[in-house]
Amino acid sequence: MKFEEIQLPPNHIASLYKDTLVVIEQPNRNLNNGFKEENPKKETAALKNNNVEEATSNSNPNYLGNNEKQIAILVNDETAPIIREEWLQFISNILSACKLNLGDVAIINLHNQLTTYEQLQQKLNMKYCIVFTQALQKINLPFIIPTYQIKEFNGCTYFPAEPLENYLVADAQKSNQAKRNLWNGLKSMFHIN
């Protein structure tokens, strides 16, 4: 095995940087850490297929973070195994404002995994679940929660928010309104003054 082929699990990488803020200078970088790929489309497709197979072969969700405070963050990212870098930076900033970090949460990509709320609860023992997608039904909750409304169910507080791309759009007015709604909901959920 070559050094370039070594891959660390995402939760191990997050544990290495749980108290460090990383500035991303090239947000559209590939996941290969600067090593040249011979066929990037083929490698990305293989990585995505492997991730889907891993996720569906067992009931344990793959996630980024240490889940130290039992907070699940659900995203729907079709371009990355867990989450693209610019979205991760946005989530890191939100967590920082809530006095949390990546070590406190588990970020799960619903696009690559067939995961129900029961599986999430069993594996992660969730106390809070922030869903950055309008596909809340993907986790098979027995009810519908409107966006930015908080709902407690089975010992977990659920908070559905808009998809992450809505917070990072060029339209400043739309983006700022979405961020304001998100922040107000998070303050209420985490009891932040």
QUIDAUR-V269067 format. One record per residue. N is the residue number from 1. SS is DSSP state (H for helix, E for strand, - for the rest). PHI is phi in radians with two decimals (999 if undefined). NEAR is the number of other ideal C-beta (glycine too) atoms within 12 Angstrom. Layout:
n | ss | phi | near
N | SS | PHI | NEAR
N | SS | PHI | NEAR
This chain:
n | ss | phi | near
1 | - | 999 | 6
2 | - | -1.48 | 7
3 | H | -0.98 | 8
4 | H | -1.14 | 14
5 | H | -1.57 | 12
6 | - | -1.25 | 13
7 | - | -2.22 | 20
8 | - | -1.62 | 15
9 | - | -1.14 | 20
10 | H | -0.97 | 32
11 | H | -1.20 | 28
12 | H | -1.26 | 18
13 | H | -1.09 | 26
14 | H | -1.08 | 33
15 | H | -1.18 | 22
16 | H | -1.25 | 18
17 | - | -2.10 | 21
18 | - | -1.14 | 25
19 | - | -1.97 | 18
20 | - | -2.09 | 15
21 | - | -1.60 | 15
22 | - | -1.91 | 20
23 | - | -1.58 | 11
24 | - | -1.67 | 17
25 | - | -1.55 | 10
26 | - | -2.17 | 12
27 | - | -1.15 | 18
28 | - | -1.78 | 13
29 | - | -1.07 | 17
30 | - | -1.33 | 22
31 | - | -1.41 | 26
32 | - | -1.62 | 18
33 | - | 0.99 | 16
34 | - | 1.57 | 10
35 | - | -1.37 | 17
36 | - | -1.30 | 11
37 | - | -1.79 | 19
38 | - | -1.42 | 10
39 | - | -2.45 | 12
40 | H | -1.09 | 17
41 | H | -1.14 | 12
42 | H | -1.13 | 12
43 | H | -1.15 | 22
44 | H | -1.12 | 21
45 | H | -1.13 | 16
46 | H | -1.14 | 17
47 | H | -1.09 | 25
48 | H | -1.13 | 25
49 | H | -1.11 | 17
50 | H | -1.07 | 18
51 | H | -1.12 | 33
52 | H | -1.14 | 22
53 | H | -1.09 | 17
54 | H | -1.06 | 24
55 | H | -1.18 | 27
56 | H | -1.52 | 18
57 | H | -1.34 | 14
58 | - | -2.39 | 15
59 | - | -1.55 | 19
60 | - | -1.55 | 21
61 | - | -1.26 | 41
62 | - | -1.45 | 37
63 | - | -2.62 | 40
64 | E | -1.89 | 41
65 | - | 2.06 | 39
66 | - | -1.82 | 28
67 | - | 1.01 | 33
68 | - | -1.15 | 22
69 | - | -2.00 | 25
70 | - | 0.90 | 25
71 | E | -2.03 | 39
72 | E | -1.66 | 39
73 | E | -2.10 | 49
74 | E | -1.78 | 47
75 | E | -2.19 | 44
76 | - | -2.30 | 34
77 | - | -2.09 | 32
78 | - | -1.47 | 24
79 | - | -1.76 | 25
80 | - | -2.47 | 30
81 | - | -1.04 | 37
82 | - | -2.07 | 41
83 | - | -2.77 | 40
84 | - | -1.29 | 30
85 | H | -1.08 | 26
86 | H | -1.17 | 24
87 | H | -1.21 | 32
88 | H | -1.09 | 35
89 | H | -1.10 | 23
90 | H | -1.09 | 32
91 | H | -1.11 | 40
92 | H | -1.04 | 33
93 | H | -1.14 | 25
94 | H | -1.09 | 37
95 | H | -1.06 | 32
96 | H | -1.04 | 19
97 | H | -1.11 | 18
98 | - | -1.57 | 29
99 | - | 1.05 | 15
100 | - | -2.26 | 31
101 | - | -2.50 | 29
102 | H | -1.08 | 38
103 | H | -1.20 | 26
104 | H | -1.46 | 33
105 | E | -2.15 | 41
106 | E | -2.22 | 43
107 | E | -1.67 | 46
108 | E | -2.15 | 46
109 | E | -1.61 | 39
110 | - | -1.24 | 39
111 | - | -1.13 | 29
112 | - | -1.71 | 32
113 | - | -2.39 | 35
114 | - | -1.66 | 25
115 | - | -2.27 | 38
116 | - | -1.79 | 23
117 | H | -1.11 | 32
118 | H | -1.12 | 19
119 | H | -1.13 | 27
120 | H | -1.09 | 40
121 | H | -1.11 | 27
122 | H | -1.16 | 19
123 | H | -1.34 | 25
124 | H | -1.83 | 37
125 | - | 0.89 | 20
126 | - | -1.07 | 36
127 | - | -1.83 | 27
128 | E | -2.37 | 37
129 | E | -2.43 | 43
130 | E | -1.78 | 40
131 | E | -1.95 | 45
132 | E | -1.60 | 41
133 | - | -2.90 | 30
134 | - | -1.53 | 23
135 | - | -1.65 | 24
136 | H | -1.07 | 32
137 | H | -1.17 | 19
138 | H | -1.05 | 26
139 | H | -1.68 | 34
140 | - | 1.06 | 19
141 | - | -1.18 | 26
142 | - | -1.40 | 15
143 | - | -2.68 | 17
144 | - | -1.95 | 17
145 | - | -2.02 | 27
146 | - | -1.13 | 18
147 | - | -1.00 | 25
148 | - | 1.18 | 29
149 | - | -1.84 | 21
150 | E | -1.72 | 26
151 | E | -2.41 | 26
152 | E | -1.67 | 18
153 | E | -2.74 | 25
154 | - | 0.94 | 21
155 | - | 1.37 | 17
156 | E | -2.28 | 30
157 | E | -1.72 | 27
158 | E | -1.73 | 37
159 | E | -2.43 | 39
160 | E | -1.43 | 34
161 | E | -2.17 | 39
162 | - | -1.13 | 31
163 | - | -1.01 | 27
164 | H | -1.01 | 39
165 | H | -1.10 | 26
166 | H | -1.19 | 25
167 | H | -1.53 | 30
168 | - | -2.07 | 28
169 | - | -1.42 | 19
170 | - | -1.25 | 11
171 | - | -1.22 | 13
172 | H | -1.06 | 13
173 | H | -1.14 | 11
174 | H | -1.14 | 17
175 | H | -1.11 | 20
176 | H | -1.14 | 17
177 | H | -1.15 | 18
178 | H | -1.09 | 28
179 | H | -1.13 | 26
180 | H | -1.12 | 19
181 | H | -1.08 | 24
182 | H | -1.09 | 35
183 | H | -1.08 | 23
184 | H | -1.07 | 19
185 | H | -1.16 | 32
186 | H | -1.15 | 32
187 | H | -1.06 | 20
188 | H | -1.17 | 20
189 | H | -1.16 | 30
190 | H | -1.67 | 26
191 | - | 0.97 | 12
192 | - | -1.71 | 16
193 | - | -1.51 | 7
